[in-house]
Amino acid sequence: MESQGQKSDLSYPGKSDREILDQSDSGKSVSEHLDPSVPVKSNRGILVFQEENINHERIDNGHLDSGISNHVKFNHSMSDPGKLGRENTNGIDFQYTTMNSEFPVETEVDSLENVIAQKEEINCEACKKQSKIKVATKYCWQCSQYICDHCETMHGYFAALETHLLVSIEELRAARTPEAEGAPVLPIEYCPKHPTKLIDMYCRNHDVVACSLCFLPHYKLCGDIHYVPDIAQETVDMIGVEKTQTDVRATTRNIDDVIAMCQTVISDLDSSKQVAMETIRDFRLYLKKVIDKIEQKTIHDVEARHKDLVNQVEAEITKALTLKVSAEERSLQLQIADGNKSRLLVSQTFGKHVVLDFESLMKQIKQTTAKTKIFYRNDSTITSFLNGLPGLGFIRDQKPKFANVKSCEKYDVKLDGDENCIIWGSCIDGNGNIVLADNANNSLKLMDKMNYNIIAKCPLPASPRSLYRVNETEVAASLSNRTICFVQSDEELTIKRFVEVDHNCFGLALADGEMYISDGSQRVLVYTLDGKHVRTIERDQHDDVIFSESRDITTSDDGNRIHVADSRKGVVTLSKEGRLLWRYKGSEVKGAYGVCTDGSGNLLVTGILSHNVVMIGKNGEKGGEVVKPSDDVTSPVSVCFDRQNERVLVTRNGNYIYAFEFE
């Protein structure tokens, strides 16, 4: 609230509204310009009224019109002397705040239309707040108040109120006569660029309203400019107003939808950022493991070289010791003086040989001992390469696209002792590694996310069919012996527990602590994680059978939908409760078998009979072929999307997994 003497932003240095009206049609009185039957929007500003140490602040957020309730009460009590509330039944809020009040006040104020229609006197509203009764003589359009002559004088003391339009009550009543119907009404909205100017000009060519200052530089050459009060009478029709109101309301709803969409985008960005951060951390840990392996190999090389050199020196020592024994024996033989020259000749000759052998040994030892130190130097190309990298990876802000196949690599998943592999299922675990269900070899296999090498194997009691990630450290597999197997996946594969059911198990997915299991036929059964049956999804809202040959299952990225691949009926999408939402059966996918999401809401579906992988939008829109028959992946069974490397991984009956990258 403004302090006394502070100039309001509503000060109007130019002509008053009354002067503008008088100049616009000098032959008409003010009463002829005002029609209280037309809804009048109150002033957007703040009115400060101060008299005898009573300070009132009015905040007006609504309109005064014929729709306002006839009984609008001000309630003020000594228990809460700082607030004065005003309520009405038209959803328009007015609030008064008193800085100092000594009297409880309860005042009835009738609507403008009803008041001016009355013949009796109207009391001053400002005086009523001070428990005074004075006859009002004027009405302020901007303040929406009736005031007496004394309050009119006080009203004129403030610069911020100079532009307010004061009209005598008699003129208001005269404007309600039949002769006044259809008279121009003064605009009451101010220009957003020039807050002290009313929006009073209209250009028919551009369908623009603005104040006179805005029109001067921008629309002065237009030949169809009009004064708003004059043109409004012939331009405005209620049908058009109602249509505009309907359009504005629709726009408001559309804006809400756009805001919701943007908030969803922000949420997706936050999620993708988290995935990116986790990927960076995982890659950093992977690099550490790689460096650790290189370190261990280098240490092993140093140890091996050291051992080799030590062995060489020790071999020379052994030779020297042997030669020393021979030298000592020959020395003793040469010391015997028995006159046997033949013996001396032999000993002398062997002694000379010992000397020669020693000289030869010394040469060899010198060569060997010349390598008595191990020198190591770091590979500077590694640090140079690392320092030259802009980062650990590449950042892209668009969704993965599957336009054209850029490359296709195949990776061998057969291990020693395996029969020919049949990979029925695949998924990405919490570490980003790929888990494979080898149906032919009754095992799960763990594939390294970086090099796509098999790093672990887990034997199972039966053939695995489908896989689904339970959490960051666990995956679940459906087995041919009517069992769900939970396996810990953390650089190794370890069986944790089994859940038995009484039907065949094919597809498997989890959502909100519940397992969705397809039986390969006409049912999807829902269980708790400990194996308690919850419900069976079999028929739709019209009591029609939903499935024919239910296969793989996945959940939508937000976890709210269940997508089931059906070999005969295409892709069936359900709510978590089992309500049929949509079904996709395009001619391009035949024998739908495997299904996964791409992290952007789309589905990837394998066609085991059409020999392809197709993309479907989150609402069942056709997305086209991702992997075509010409890409030579015959009868693809499962598919999963490696988000870290942006690769589509496809499996089939055989010893290879196929990794597709796209442009």
URKAPE-V661147 format. One record per backbone hydrogen bond with DSSP energy under -0.5 kcal/mol. NH is the residue of the N-H (numbers start at 1). CO is the residue of the C=O. If there is no record, write none. Layout:
nh = <NH,NH>
co = <CO,CO>
This chain:
nh = <6,11,13,17,20,21,22,23,24,25,26,28,32,33,33,34,38,40,41,42,43,47,48,49,49,51,54,55,56,56,57,58,59,60,60,61,61,64,65,68,72,72,73,74,75,75,76,76,80,81,83,84,85,86,87,91,94,95,96,97,99,107,109,115,116,117,118,118,124,125,126,128,129,130,131,132,134,136,137,138,139,140,141,141,144,145,147,152,153,154,155,156,157,158,161,162,164,166,167,167,169,172,173,174,175,176,176,177,180,181,181,183,186,191,191,197,199,200,200,201,202,203,204,204,207,208,210,215,216,217,218,219,222,226,228,230,231,232,233,234,235,236,241,242,243,244,245,246,247,248,249,250,251,252,253,254,255,256,257,258,259,260,261,262,263,264,265,266,267,268,269,270,271,272,273,274,275,276,277,278,279,280,281,282,283,284,285,286,287,288,289,290,291,292,293,294,295,296,297,298,299,300,301,302,303,304,305,306,307,308,309,310,311,312,313,314,315,316,317,318,319,320,321,322,323,324,325,326,327,328,329,330,331,332,333,334,335,335,336,336,338,341,344,345,346,347,348,349,350,351,352,353,354,355,356,357,358,359,360,361,362,363,364,365,366,367,368,369,370,371,372,375,380,382,383,384,385,386,387,388,389,396,406,407,409,411,413,414,418,423,424,424,425,427,429,432,434,435,435,436,437,438,438,439,439,440,442,443,444,445,446,447,447,448,452,455,456,458,460,465,466,468,470,471,474,475,476,477,478,479,480,482,483,484,485,485,486,486,487,487,488,489,490,490,494,494,496,497,499,501,506,507,509,511,514,515,516,517,517,518,519,524,525,526,527,528,529,531,534,535,537,538,540,543,546,550,551,552,554,556,559,562,563,563,564,564,565,566,567,570,571,572,573,574,575,576,578,581,582,584,585,589,590,591,592,593,596,598,603,604,605,606,607,608,608,609,610,611,612,613,614,615,616,617,620,623,624,626,627,631,632,634,636,637,638,640,642,642,643,646,647,648,649,649,650,650,651,652,654,654,657,658,659,660,660,661,663>
co = <3,8,11,163,16,17,18,19,20,21,23,25,29,29,30,30,35,64,39,62,142,58,46,47,56,54,51,53,49,54,97,47,95,45,58,59,93,40,63,65,70,109,71,107,73,85,74,105,77,78,80,96,75,94,73,88,86,59,84,57,55,74,72,111,112,113,114,115,134,146,146,124,125,127,128,127,132,122,147,147,167,145,139,165,140,140,138,148,149,150,151,152,154,155,158,159,161,164,139,165,137,168,169,170,171,172,173,174,177,177,178,180,33,194,197,194,189,198,210,210,226,208,202,224,203,203,201,211,212,213,214,215,219,202,200,227,227,228,229,231,231,232,237,238,239,240,241,242,243,244,245,246,247,248,249,250,251,252,253,254,255,256,257,258,259,260,261,262,263,264,265,266,267,268,269,270,271,272,273,274,275,276,277,278,279,280,281,282,283,284,285,286,287,288,289,290,291,292,293,294,295,296,297,298,299,300,301,302,303,304,305,306,307,308,309,310,311,312,313,314,315,316,317,318,319,320,321,322,323,324,325,326,327,328,329,330,331,332,332,333,336,339,340,341,342,343,344,345,346,347,348,349,350,351,352,353,354,355,356,357,358,359,360,361,362,363,364,365,366,368,369,373,378,379,379,380,381,382,383,384,386,394,661,661,659,657,655,655,415,652,422,437,437,435,433,429,447,427,433,445,425,436,443,422,437,422,439,438,458,436,456,434,445,453,448,446,446,444,442,478,478,476,474,474,471,487,468,485,466,483,463,479,479,499,477,483,484,497,475,485,494,473,488,492,488,492,486,486,484,482,518,551,516,514,511,527,509,515,525,507,523,537,517,535,515,532,513,528,526,526,524,536,544,540,538,521,565,593,563,561,556,574,554,561,562,572,552,570,549,566,584,564,582,562,579,560,575,573,573,571,583,586,588,567,566,606,604,602,616,596,614,594,612,591,606,590,590,607,607,627,605,624,603,621,617,615,615,613,613,628,629,632,633,651,651,649,640,647,641,642,642,660,640,647,648,658,638,656,421,652,411,650,409,648,658,407,404>
